[in-house]
């Protein structure tokens, strides 16, 4: 073993081993230091808290979810409040998204031959011309049948009165006369209110025209450069780390919305064709306007088509009699079953996957919040939210 003698001051020396241990010192032993104190809620331990954590863990989980749900509810309420304040703008943008989802594939197809601007102009202007031609055709049909319709409806009202006098209603002529007098008295009494309602309806008509113009203006830009607009909004409003996730969510939302819109248009067109053929075969007056009403009414799920066919039943009862009206009622049942069990599952399965109960609750809630517009917007809104949640929850490939 190697020893080193190191001379110190005062003639004293120290002997050290090669390993650095001083001879004559106390033997080395390990010293266990106390753990560092932690600052935070975990350092506070009490028997009461530990017992509470062991006995009611569901309460802690429920509280954690409660404040998150409360925060989400406040945000959703704020969004709907803002949209309610700007209902015209929100409705116009929704209509612009619908137009974009329908005309964007046509513009992309035309873009293979023509420049982008020209293809967008051809798609938009061509669709407007088709819509105006359809409305003009409906107007000409109504004007051409107006003379015959007046006589048919007068005879239809007489037939309805005779039908109400027979079993099972057995209404006396005096009761029918009293009913007509009550209706006339109500109109005379509330003439001012009806006039103010008509004037307010004109104001709503001006708002609808303004919203339609805004929707057309916005849809032109969405069709032309919607991809670039989404890229700009994503890069400017989102942090860099969150852009891929939200880009995936935004694209999933648009695919769902576009798929739902195209699917509901296919369902509406199919219903309208079936109803139009049946009404023409039954020789119901105003078959073409009723067909167009059926087309637009189908955009309100579950309730729109029965309401439109109910109007067709009243027209058939007044114009053709009870047998034709009964045939239209059978038509309502057949088309409702066909739409609910064949068309919707077949067409909508590739676009959205919502349970019928969710669709029904969404339509009712939307109608309570915003009337007919809310009933139309509710189902695509819920579908888009569900698509976004699935996209955010799914790991990227």
Secondary structure, DSSP 8 states (H G I E B T S, - for coil): --EEEEE-GGG-EEEEETTS-BTTS--------------SGGG---HHHHHHHHH-HHHHHHHHHHHHHHHHHHHHHHHHHHHHHTHHHHHHHHHHHHHHHHHHHHHHHHTTTS-HHHHHHHHHHHHHHHHHHHHHHHHHHHHHHHHHHHHHHHHHHHHHHHHHHSTTT---HHHHHHHHHHHHHHHHHTHHHHHHHHHHHHHHHHHHHHHHHHHHHHHHHHHHHHHHHHHHHHHHHS-GGGHHHHHHHHHHHHHHHHHHHHHHHHHHHHHHHHHHHHHHHHT-TTHHHHHHHHHHHTTSTTTHHHHHHHHHHHHHHHHT-HHHHHHHHHHHHHHHHHIIIIIHHHHHTTT----HHHHHHHHHHHHHHHHHHHHHHHHHHHHHHHHHHHHHHS---
